[in-house]
Amino acid sequence: SYEARVLQGIWVAAPFLHNGSVPNLEELLKPAAERVTAFEIGPNYDLESVGLSTDQPEGSYTLQTGCSPDSLDSGNSNCGHEFGTDLSDENKKALIEYMKTL
């Protein structure tokens, strides 16, 4: 049998998606074509965008991702998963604040 992951504290489990291709919840709520195509993975966390900070220590690993035909087979594609991308900015912010309570 398969035991589903506990959702408590899920909001601090960045980067997001099954392959870690989205650095924060703010980016996750953007259409895939508008998401960042590279970000640094490090210890700094951004509580506003809820995920990895854009300001990481020097020497942090940079993950190349994206939604182009070249990235689809790389394992680092951030295409798809567009639930909530059509919400208003106000509703996106409310959803992120709700996620912080889990």
N, C-alpha and C positions, 0 to 999 in steps of 0.2 A: 504494500500500500504506500501511498504518498502522503506525507504530512505537509500541509500548506504552511508557508512562512507566517510567523506571528506578525501582525500588523502594528502592534504597539511600538512606537518609536520609529516607524518606517520613514518618517519625514527627515530623519537625520542619516539615512542610509544612502547618501549620494555617492557616486553618480547613479543615475536612474536608467531604467529599461533593463531588459535581460542581459544586455551586453555592456552596460555602463556607458552608453554613448551620449547621454544628456547630463550636463553638469549640475543642473538645479531645476526646481519645479517651475520657475519662471520661464525657462527655456522649453520645458516639456509642454507648457500650455501655448506655445507658438506653433503655427503650422510647420511641418518638417522642413519645407523649403526655406524657412526663415531662421532656423536654429543655427547656432554656432557650428562651424566645421572643424574647430580645433579648440582644445582647452587643456590647461595644466591640471594634473592630479597631484594634490598635496594635502597638507594637514589643515590649511586655513578654510574656515567655513563661513558662509554668508547667511546670516539669519533673515535678511530681508528677501533675498531671492530663494532662500531655502535650498542650499546645496553648496557645492564647491565655490569658493571665492575666486574671482578673476586675478587676485593678488596672491600668488603662491611663492614660496621661497625659491631663490635662484637654484637652478639645477633640477627642478621638478620635472617629472615626465610629462610630455605633451602628447595627448591623444588626438590623432587625426581621425575625424569622422565626417559625416556628411550624408547627403541624399542624392548623390550623382551616380550615374551608371558605373563609374569606377569604384565607388565605395560599397555597392550592393553586395558584392561577393567577398568583401574584406573581413566581414564579421564585426565591423565597427559602424555599420550603417545606422543612422538615426531616423530613417524613413518610417512612415506609418505611425500608429499609436496617436491619432489626432483627436481623441476624445477630449472635449473641452476647449479646443482651439477656437471655436466660434463664440465663446462666451464674451461678454463685455469685459473691459478692463476691471471694472468694479466687481463683477462676479468672479473673475479669475483671482483677484486679491482675496475675496471672501473664501474661495475654495482653498487657497494656500493657507489662510489662517485656520480653517477647519482642519486641514491636514496636520497642522502643528498640535492639535489636541489629541491625535491618535497615538 
